[in-house]
Amino acid sequence: MSITLELYLDHQIIRGDLSLEDGQRPIDALGSAKGGMLQLTDAWSVSLHAEAPPVRMDAVRVRRHSVLVVVLRSAVPLPPRILRTGFVEKRALRVEVGLGPFAVTGTFYVTGHEPESLASLEHDPVGRFFVPFTQARLSRSTARAGRWRRT
């Protein structure tokens, strides 16, 4: 199975298909990318600065650490929360984050023992590369990268 993603980098957007193993969540596939590289197929790339048509590519490899935002463009059906392996009840925290030239406003979920802050992710013991947001809105921003505030 594969899903369609848009990867937002500092200077370009890359859209393509990412392969998933059966039952694998997109966030887990992104976090466990081999060699720190994400490989997309049936892809295209467009510059954020130059007005030009998208460039089509059969396959593209992107360094995971250069990706600022990932937008899932495919619906991924998940089993009910209570049936998922490792289910942990969480509460919603509405935040706005500056990431490079983008601002992302969305809902981030924290467990009862986590502080109401994204700052703890800088020292995340499990080393998450991607933090899932729901009800997110992406816009161009002049905000400094890495800034966040609770909304």
HUKABEL-V763111 format. One record per residue. N is the residue number from 1. RES is the residue in one letter. SS is DSSP state (hx for helix, st for strand, lp for the rest). BURIAL is + if it has 16 or more other ideal C-beta (glycine too) atoms within 10 Angstrom, else -. Layout:
# HUKABEL-V763111
((N | RES | SS | BURIAL) (N | RES | SS | BURIAL))
This chain:
# HUKABEL-V763111
((1 | M | lp | -) (2 | S | st | -) (3 | I | st | +) (4 | T | st | +) (5 | L | st | +) (6 | E | st | +) (7 | L | st | +) (8 | Y | st | +) (9 | L | lp | +) (10 | D | lp | -) (11 | H | lp | -) (12 | Q | st | +) (13 | I | st | +) (14 | I | st | +) (15 | R | st | +) (16 | G | st | +) (17 | D | st | +) (18 | L | st | +) (19 | S | st | -) (20 | L | lp | +) (21 | E | lp | -) (22 | D | lp | -) (23 | G | lp | -) (24 | Q | lp | -) (25 | R | lp | -) (26 | P | hx | +) (27 | I | hx | +) (28 | D | hx | -) (29 | A | hx | +) (30 | L | hx | +) (31 | G | hx | -) (32 | S | lp | -) (33 | A | lp | +) (34 | K | hx | -) (35 | G | hx | -) (36 | G | hx | -) (37 | M | st | -) (38 | L | st | +) (39 | Q | st | +) (40 | L | st | +) (41 | T | st | -) (42 | D | st | -) (43 | A | st | +) (44 | W | st | +) (45 | S | st | +) (46 | V | st | -) (47 | S | st | -) (48 | L | lp | -) (49 | H | lp | -) (50 | A | lp | -) (51 | E | lp | -) (52 | A | lp | -) (53 | P | lp | -) (54 | P | lp | -) (55 | V | st | -) (56 | R | st | -) (57 | M | st | -) (58 | D | st | -) (59 | A | st | -) (60 | V | st | +) (61 | R | st | -) (62 | V | st | +) (63 | R | st | -) (64 | R | hx | +) (65 | H | hx | -) (66 | S | hx | -) (67 | V | lp | +) (68 | L | lp | +) (69 | V | st | +) (70 | V | st | +) (71 | V | st | -) (72 | L | st | -) (73 | R | lp | -) (74 | S | lp | -) (75 | A | lp | -) (76 | V | lp | -) (77 | P | lp | -) (78 | L | lp | -) (79 | P | lp | -) (80 | P | lp | -) (81 | R | hx | -) (82 | I | hx | -) (83 | L | hx | -) (84 | R | lp | -) (85 | T | lp | -) (86 | G | lp | -) (87 | F | lp | -) (88 | V | lp | -) (89 | E | lp | -) (90 | K | lp | -) (91 | R | st | -) (92 | A | st | -) (93 | L | st | +) (94 | R | st | -) (95 | V | st | +) (96 | E | st | +) (97 | V | st | +) (98 | G | st | +) (99 | L | st | +) (100 | G | lp | +) (101 | P | lp | +) (102 | F | st | +) (103 | A | st | +) (104 | V | st | +) (105 | T | st | +) (106 | G | st | +) (107 | T | st | -) (108 | F | st | +) (109 | Y | st | -) (110 | V | st | -) (111 | T | lp | -) (112 | G | lp | -) (113 | H | lp | -) (114 | E | lp | -) (115 | P | lp | -) (116 | E | lp | -) (117 | S | lp | -) (118 | L | lp | +) (119 | A | hx | -) (120 | S | hx | -) (121 | L | hx | -) (122 | E | hx | -) (123 | H | hx | -) (124 | D | lp | -) (125 | P | lp | -) (126 | V | lp | -) (127 | G | lp | -) (128 | R | lp | -) (129 | F | lp | +) (130 | F | lp | +) (131 | V | lp | -) (132 | P | lp | +) (133 | F | lp | +) (134 | T | st | -) (135 | Q | st | -) (136 | A | st | -) (137 | R | st | -) (138 | L | st | +) (139 | S | st | -) (140 | R | st | -) (141 | S | lp | +) (142 | T | lp | -) (143 | A | lp | +) (144 | R | lp | -) (145 | A | lp | -) (146 | G | lp | -) (147 | R | lp | -) (148 | W | st | +) (149 | R | st | -) (150 | R | st | -) (151 | T | lp | -))
